[in-house]
Amino acid sequence: MLIYGGGRRYQPGEYLMRISRRAALAAMTVAGLGCTYAGAGWAEADALKVAMLIPGNIADGGFMQAGYEGLLAIHDELGAETSYIDAIKPEQPLLAAALRELAEGKPDLIIAHGGQNSPAIEEVAPEFPDIRFVVVQGGVTEPNVSSYEVLQEESAWLAGAAAGLMTETDVVGHISGIRVPPGLRVGAASTTGSCTPIRTRRS
């Protein structure tokens, strides 16, 4: 199977790495570290320390793995010292404890991968004002907290529209993950996209 993106064809694993790399670097930029540690300054500055909280399986072939591969890209391409905690259940006390454990290592940046981390970030970030936090797919901001949102619903609408154009039965399906706001938006966008060509044919 080939995936199309950016005007060329990718093997699935290659495309996932490219997406995760962009997401990780965007998260660093949102946190204000992209300029501090950019270009030739990397070789001269102290090593950047980046930690990540992954509340899931790093080999899930999807969102959690994309975050983990982004962390690997930060290590390999930017020479950063990286650490992570994974397989944490999305429960606020457990997530908060994991964030505190990562913060004890005094990283420059902690990336919390997934909007389910937002309440725990709001609880923990004020305790570590010298550390910058980023929530991927989050919607929280504090003096040392930023959020980075991937607008997955835009590509989901297009995928739904493609399904609606291709179906010969006027029936399409969508499989989503856990019930979190980004996933619900993706499902709604896919449904709306698929209905558009179906309704046009019926009118």
WOVENWO-V571267 format. One record per residue. N is the residue number from 1. RES is the residue in one small letter. OMEGA is omega in whole degrees, -180 to 180 (999 if undefined). BURIAL is I if it has 16 or more other C-alpha atoms within 10 Angstrom, else O. Layout:
<<N,RES,OMEGA,BURIAL> <N,RES,OMEGA,BURIAL>>
This chain:
<<1,m,176,O> <2,l,177,O> <3,i,179,O> <4,y,179,O> <5,g,177,O> <6,g,176,O> <7,g,178,O> <8,r,-178,O> <9,r,180,O> <10,y,163,I> <11,q,-175,O> <12,p,-179,O> <13,g,180,O> <14,e,-179,O> <15,y,178,I> <16,l,179,I> <17,m,-180,I> <18,r,179,I> <19,i,-177,O> <20,s,178,I> <21,r,179,I> <22,r,-180,O> <23,a,-179,I> <24,a,-180,I> <25,l,176,I> <26,a,178,I> <27,a,178,I> <28,m,179,I> <29,t,178,I> <30,v,-178,I> <31,a,179,I> <32,g,-179,O> <33,l,-177,I> <34,g,-180,O> <35,c,-177,O> <36,t,-174,O> <37,y,-177,I> <38,a,171,O> <39,g,-175,O> <40,a,-179,O> <41,g,-179,O> <42,w,-176,O> <43,a,-175,O> <44,e,-176,O> <45,a,173,O> <46,d,-178,O> <47,a,176,O> <48,l,178,I> <49,k,-178,I> <50,v,177,I> <51,a,-178,I> <52,m,172,I> <53,l,-177,I> <54,i,-177,I> <55,p,-179,I> <56,g,-176,I> <57,n,-178,O> <58,i,177,I> <59,a,-176,O> <60,d,-179,O> <61,g,-177,O> <62,g,-171,O> <63,f,-178,I> <64,m,178,I> <65,q,178,I> <66,a,178,I> <67,g,180,I> <68,y,180,I> <69,e,173,I> <70,g,177,I> <71,l,176,I> <72,l,179,I> <73,a,177,I> <74,i,179,I> <75,h,-172,I> <76,d,-173,O> <77,e,-176,O> <78,l,178,I> <79,g,-177,O> <80,a,171,I> <81,e,-173,I> <82,t,175,I> <83,s,179,I> <84,y,170,I> <85,i,-179,I> <86,d,176,I> <87,a,176,O> <88,i,177,O> <89,k,-178,O> <90,p,176,I> <91,e,-171,O> <92,q,180,I> <93,p,180,O> <94,l,179,O> <95,l,179,I> <96,a,178,I> <97,a,179,O> <98,a,178,I> <99,l,178,I> <100,r,178,I> <101,e,177,O> <102,l,-178,I> <103,a,179,I> <104,e,176,O> <105,g,178,O> <106,k,175,O> <107,p,174,I> <108,d,-174,I> <109,l,170,I> <110,i,177,I> <111,i,175,I> <112,a,-170,I> <113,h,178,I> <114,g,-178,I> <115,g,178,I> <116,q,178,I> <117,n,-171,I> <118,s,-180,I> <119,p,179,I> <120,a,177,I> <121,i,179,I> <122,e,179,I> <123,e,-169,O> <124,v,-173,I> <125,a,179,I> <126,p,179,O> <127,e,-176,O> <128,f,-174,O> <129,p,-179,O> <130,d,179,O> <131,i,177,I> <132,r,-178,I> <133,f,174,I> <134,v,174,I> <135,v,175,I> <136,v,-175,I> <137,q,179,I> <138,g,178,I> <139,g,-177,O> <140,v,175,I> <141,t,175,O> <142,e,180,O> <143,p,180,O> <144,n,-179,I> <145,v,174,I> <146,s,177,I> <147,s,178,I> <148,y,-177,I> <149,e,173,I> <150,v,-177,O> <151,l,-177,O> <152,q,-177,O> <153,e,180,I> <154,e,177,O> <155,s,178,O> <156,a,177,I> <157,w,180,I> <158,l,178,I> <159,a,177,I> <160,g,179,I> <161,a,178,I> <162,a,178,O> <163,a,179,I> <164,g,178,I> <165,l,-174,I> <166,m,-175,O> <167,t,176,O> <168,e,-178,O> <169,t,-174,O> <170,d,177,I> <171,v,177,O> <172,v,179,I> <173,g,177,O> <174,h,177,O> <175,i,-179,O> <176,s,-180,O> <177,g,-178,O> <178,i,-175,O> <179,r,174,O> <180,v,-175,O> <181,p,179,O> <182,p,179,I> <183,g,178,I> <184,l,178,O> <185,r,179,I> <186,v,180,I> <187,g,179,I> <188,a,-180,I> <189,a,179,I> <190,s,179,I> <191,t,179,I> <192,t,180,I> <193,g,-178,I> <194,s,-179,I> <195,c,-174,I> <196,t,180,O> <197,p,179,I> <198,i,179,I> <199,r,179,O> <200,t,179,O> <201,r,-176,O> <202,r,-177,O> <203,s,999,O>>
